[in-house]
Amino acid sequence: MKKNISRKTFLNQVSTIGAAAILSPIALQAAPVINNKQNNKKIKVGIIGCGSVSNMYLPHLSKSPYVELVSTCDIKPDRGKSQAEKYKIPNQYDHIDKMIAGAPFDLLVNLTNMQEHYALNKKAIQAGKHVWSEKPLANTYKQGIELLTLSKQKGTRLWGAPAVVNSPQFAFMSKAIQEGRLGKIAGVHGHYGHEGPEWSAFFYEELGGSMPDLAVYNLATITGLIGPVKSVSAMLNVITPTRNTGDKGSIKVVAEDNSMILMEHYSGTLSHVQSGFNYFDPYGHAGKGQDRPTISMWGKEGNMHLIGYDWAPAGVDMATRDHEETQRFVEDAENFQWQEGASVIAECLATGKEPIINVEHSLHVLEIIEAARESQKIGKRVQLQSKFKYPIIA
């Protein structure tokens, strides 16, 4: 039976999953390389940002056997208090400085507006905290390198969403590529879009946009499967010049709500990702029932397609020279959930296992987004400087 899993379904499922089954084993590497004195003990977690996304993260974190939820923090105190009461979290704060000075915690989970991630992550690292940040972990590649350098100096760890590399579908596709089942891959395409969020203005303000909110998923998946990008060309624009938002009413759209990114990988593969806040999709933002490819790749020996969104995968279609009729594989997402990142990191900190997610990959994706904006600005291809260890899954 095919399983089409939406974010809403994920949330409903997580309330019924047993704690022991909550994490996907694919998300963890076997080597115990994280040195943590609290081996196999619970990691004290502080949540900052108690809005919409926290409604996805908190149910998952609250059921992890490796997590002790210590505090919530939100500039709107009622939101922090409400989530603390719902999940029996003992401490609530209205500013990160108060949070850091308050009840001790090990891991900051940053779920705030994307424009605030760099400053808040920096404060936490300076205070000796590990950080799991929703995407992006900073607003520029330079800022990201600064955070990574600081975390190494402080002896802490830093990770950034999305967690798409943790899915069994990603693992299957990576294995197929490494085994050469597609031959040399020539072209890859990814797309992700909807009609745009209405609940907050930050998506449309400076340093917001469809790339760090939507394209980031496909960028993480494609680079994770194909390898680092050498250069980027892009075209970005605004299709809907004004938006009605829940927090600020009618606003002028500043950040791109429509993007086309063309990438040249070191492998020679050319890939393309399109994203935007102007896409009608009968499956809606949740993607429920999505049974079509959102990422496709072609090589001389075969083609392969990820069915459903990469944050809610429903299978992998593949046809090869040895088996020309398309077959569907890995229809079960198992325990993978897009909001599992912080829970996986807490387990890794507690047990010493190393996660598949790594900060160098996140920084590479951030540089692609920044390079796309630069390419639009100057009208030329932009060379990248970052790389990451590849393959992520052999």
C-alpha positions in Angstrom: 0.0 0.0 0.0 1.3 3.5 -0.9 1.7 5.9 1.9 1.4 9.6 1.1 2.4 11.5 4.2 1.6 15.2 4.7 2.9 17.4 7.4 -0.5 17.3 9.1 -0.4 13.5 8.9 3.1 13.5 10.4 1.8 15.6 13.4 -1.1 13.2 13.9 1.1 10.2 13.7 3.7 11.4 16.1 1.2 11.6 18.9 0.7 7.9 18.7 4.3 6.7 18.0 6.1 5.0 20.8 9.2 6.7 22.1 11.5 3.9 21.1 10.3 4.0 17.5 10.4 7.7 17.0 13.8 8.1 15.2 14.8 6.6 11.9 17.9 4.5 12.1 18.9 5.8 8.7 19.4 9.3 10.3 22.3 8.1 12.4 25.8 7.0 11.5 27.3 4.1 13.4 30.6 5.7 14.4 30.4 7.2 17.9 32.4 10.4 17.1 30.5 12.9 19.2 32.2 13.3 22.5 29.6 14.0 25.2 30.0 13.4 28.9 26.3 12.8 29.2 26.5 9.6 27.2 23.1 7.9 27.0 21.5 10.6 29.2 18.8 13.0 28.3 19.8 16.2 26.6 18.3 19.4 28.1 16.6 21.3 25.3 15.5 24.9 25.1 13.1 26.0 22.4 13.1 29.5 21.0 10.2 30.5 18.7 6.9 29.1 19.8 4.8 29.8 16.6 3.6 27.6 13.9 6.7 25.4 13.4 6.9 24.6 17.2 3.5 22.8 16.8 5.4 20.2 14.7 8.7 20.0 16.6 7.3 19.9 20.2 5.2 16.7 19.8 8.2 14.9 18.3 10.7 16.2 20.9 8.4 15.5 23.8 8.3 11.8 22.9 12.1 11.4 22.5 13.7 9.3 25.2 16.8 11.4 24.8 15.2 14.8 25.4 14.3 16.8 28.5 12.4 19.9 27.5 13.7 22.6 29.8 12.4 25.9 28.5 10.5 27.9 25.9 11.3 31.4 24.7 9.2 33.7 22.6 9.0 37.5 22.2 5.3 37.0 22.5 5.1 35.6 26.0 1.7 34.1 25.6 2.9 31.8 22.9 5.8 30.6 25.0 3.6 30.1 28.0 1.0 28.2 26.0 3.5 25.7 24.6 5.2 25.3 28.0 1.9 24.5 29.6 0.8 22.1 26.8 4.1 20.1 27.0 4.8 20.5 30.7 7.9 22.6 30.2 9.0 24.2 33.5 10.5 27.5 32.3 9.4 30.3 30.0 11.2 33.4 28.9 10.5 36.3 26.6 14.2 37.0 25.5 17.1 34.8 24.6 19.4 36.6 27.1 17.0 35.6 29.9 16.8 32.1 28.6 20.6 31.7 28.5 20.9 33.2 32.0 18.0 31.0 33.3 17.6 27.2 33.6 20.6 25.4 32.2 20.2 23.6 28.9 22.5 21.8 26.4 20.8 22.3 23.0 19.1 25.3 21.5 16.4 24.5 19.0 15.8 27.7 16.9 12.4 27.9 15.3 12.2 31.7 14.9 11.8 33.9 11.8 14.6 33.1 9.4 16.0 36.7 9.6 16.7 36.2 13.3 18.6 32.9 13.0 22.2 34.2 12.8 22.0 36.5 15.8 20.2 34.0 18.0 22.4 31.1 17.0 25.5 33.2 17.7 24.3 34.1 21.2 23.7 30.5 22.0 27.0 29.3 20.7 28.8 32.1 22.6 27.1 30.7 25.8 28.4 27.2 25.1 25.2 25.7 23.7 24.8 23.2 20.9 22.4 24.5 18.2 19.9 22.9 15.9 18.5 25.7 13.7 15.6 25.7 11.3 16.6 26.8 7.8 18.7 28.8 7.1 21.1 28.7 10.0 22.4 32.1 9.0 21.4 34.7 6.3 24.8 34.7 4.5 27.5 32.2 3.9 30.0 34.4 5.7 27.8 34.5 8.7 27.5 30.7 8.6 31.2 30.3 8.5 31.5 32.6 11.4 29.0 30.5 13.4 30.9 27.3 12.5 34.3 28.8 13.5 32.8 30.0 16.8 31.2 26.7 17.6 34.6 24.9 17.1 36.3 27.5 19.4 33.6 26.9 22.0 33.6 23.1 21.7 30.0 23.0 20.7 28.2 21.6 17.6 26.0 23.3 15.0 23.4 21.8 12.6 20.8 23.2 10.3 17.6 22.0 8.7 16.2 20.5 6.5 16.5 16.8 7.5 15.7 15.4 4.0 18.9 13.3 3.9 17.5 11.2 6.7 14.7 9.6 4.6 14.8 6.0 3.4 14.0 7.3 -0.1 17.1 9.5 0.0 19.2 6.5 1.1 17.8 4.3 -1.7 18.5 7.0 -4.4 22.0 7.6 -3.1 22.8 3.9 -3.1 21.4 3.5 -6.7 23.6 6.4 -7.8 26.8 5.1 -6.1 26.2 1.7 -7.6 26.0 3.3 -11.1 22.5 2.1 -11.9 21.8 5.3 -13.7 25.2 5.6 -15.3 26.7 9.1 -15.4 24.0 11.5 -14.5 23.5 14.3 -17.0 20.5 16.3 -15.7 18.4 16.7 -12.5 15.3 18.8 -11.9 13.5 19.7 -8.7 10.5 21.8 -7.9 8.6 22.9 -4.8 6.0 25.6 -4.6 2.6 26.7 -3.3 0.5 29.8 -3.1 2.5 31.4 -0.3 2.1 31.5 3.5 -0.3 34.1 4.9 0.4 34.0 8.6 3.6 36.1 8.7 5.2 38.9 6.8 8.8 37.6 7.3 8.5 35.3 4.3 8.3 38.3 2.0 10.7 40.7 3.7 14.4 41.2 3.2 16.3 37.9 3.5 13.1 35.9 3.3 11.8 34.5 0.1 11.0 31.3 -1.6 14.6 30.0 -1.8 15.4 29.8 1.9 11.8 28.6 2.7 11.1 26.2 -0.2 14.0 25.7 -2.7 16.2 24.8 0.3 14.7 21.4 0.5 15.4 20.4 -3.1 18.8 22.0 -2.9 19.7 19.9 0.1 18.4 16.7 -1.6 20.0 17.3 -5.0 23.4 18.3 -3.7 23.2 15.5 -1.2 22.6 13.0 -4.0 24.8 14.5 -6.8 27.5 16.3 -4.8 28.8 19.8 -4.4 28.0 22.6 -6.8 30.7 24.5 -8.7 28.8 27.4 -10.1 25.3 28.9 -10.1 23.2 30.9 -12.5 19.7 32.2 -11.5 16.8 34.3 -12.3 14.6 35.6 -9.5 11.6 38.0 -9.4 8.4 39.0 -7.7 5.2 37.8 -9.2 2.8 39.1 -6.5 3.9 42.6 -5.5 1.7 42.9 -2.3 0.6 40.3 0.2 -1.9 40.2 3.0 -0.3 38.8 6.1 -1.7 37.9 9.5 0.8 39.9 11.5 1.4 43.1 9.5 -1.6 43.3 7.1 -0.9 44.3 3.6 2.8 44.6 2.8 5.0 45.1 -0.2 6.9 42.0 -1.2 10.7 42.5 -1.2 12.2 39.0 -1.3 11.8 36.8 -4.3 8.6 34.9 -4.6 9.7 33.2 -7.8 13.1 31.6 -8.5 14.9 29.5 -11.1 18.3 28.2 -10.1 20.7 26.4 -12.5 23.6 24.6 -11.0 26.8 23.1 -12.4 28.1 20.2 -10.2 31.7 19.2 -9.9 30.6 15.8 -11.3 29.6 17.5 -14.6 25.9 17.1 -13.9 23.6 20.1 -14.5 20.7 20.5 -12.2 17.8 22.9 -11.9 15.5 23.9 -9.0 12.4 26.0 -9.3 10.4 27.3 -6.4 7.9 30.0 -5.6 4.9 31.3 -3.7 2.7 31.5 -6.8 2.1 27.9 -7.6 -1.3 26.4 -7.6 -1.1 22.8 -6.6 -4.2 20.6 -6.2 -2.3 18.8 -3.4 -1.9 22.1 -1.5 1.0 23.0 0.9 0.6 19.8 2.8 1.1 17.6 -0.3 -1.5 15.1 0.9 -2.0 12.5 -1.9 1.0 13.7 -3.9 1.8 10.8 -6.3 4.0 12.6 -8.8 7.7 13.3 -9.0 9.2 16.5 -7.5 12.8 15.5 -8.1 13.9 13.8 -11.3 17.2 12.7 -12.7 18.4 11.2 -15.9 21.6 9.3 -16.9 22.8 7.2 -19.8 21.8 4.0 -18.1 18.5 5.0 -16.4 16.3 7.6 -14.8 15.0 8.0 -11.3 12.2 10.1 -9.7 11.4 11.0 -6.1 7.6 10.7 -5.6 6.1 13.3 -3.3 7.9 16.1 -1.7 11.4 15.3 -0.3 10.2 16.3 3.2 7.2 13.9 2.8 8.5 11.2 0.4 6.1 8.5 -0.9 8.4 6.4 -3.1 11.1 6.3 -5.8 10.3 5.4 -9.4 13.2 4.0 -11.5 13.8 2.7 -15.0 17.1 1.3 -16.1 18.6 -0.2 -19.3 18.4 -3.6 -17.5 14.7 -3.0 -16.5 13.1 -0.5 -18.9 9.7 -0.7 -17.3 9.4 1.8 -14.5 9.3 0.3 -11.0 8.3 1.9 -7.8 10.5 1.4 -4.7 10.6 2.5 -1.0 6.9 3.4 -0.7 7.1 3.5 3.1 8.8 6.5 4.7 9.1 4.4 7.9 9.7 6.7 10.9 11.1 9.6 8.9 9.5 12.9 9.6 10.6 16.3 8.3 10.6 17.8 11.9 12.8 15.0 13.3 16.1 16.9 13.0 16.3 18.2 16.6 15.3 14.9 18.0 18.0 13.1 16.0 20.6 15.6 17.1 19.6 15.1 20.8 20.0 11.4 20.4 23.4 11.8 18.8 24.5 14.1 21.6 23.3 11.6 24.2 24.7 8.5 22.6 27.8 9.7 20.7 26.5 8.6 17.3 27.1 10.9 14.4 24.1 12.2 12.4 24.0 12.1 8.6 23.1 15.8 8.6 26.2 17.9 8.7 26.8 21.6 8.9 29.1 21.8 5.9 26.3 20.6 3.7 23.9 23.2 5.2 26.5 25.9 4.6 26.9 24.8 1.0 23.2 25.1 0.4 23.2 28.5 2.0 26.0 29.6 -0.4 23.9 28.4 -3.4 21.0 30.6 -2.3 23.3 33.6 -1.8 25.0 32.9 -5.2 21.6 32.8 -6.9 20.8 36.3 -5.6 24.2 37.5 -6.7 23.7 36.0 -10.1 20.3 37.7 -10.5 22.0 41.0 -9.5 24.9 40.9 -11.9 23.4 38.8 -14.6 26.3 36.3 -14.6 27.3 32.9 -13.4 28.7 32.9 -9.9 31.4 30.5 -8.7 31.1 28.8 -5.3 33.9 28.2 -2.7 32.3 25.7 -0.3 32.2 21.9 -0.5 31.1 19.1 1.8 32.0 15.5 2.3 30.4 13.4 -0.5 28.8 11.0 -0.8 26.6 11.6 2.3 25.4 8.0 2.1 27.7 5.6 0.2 
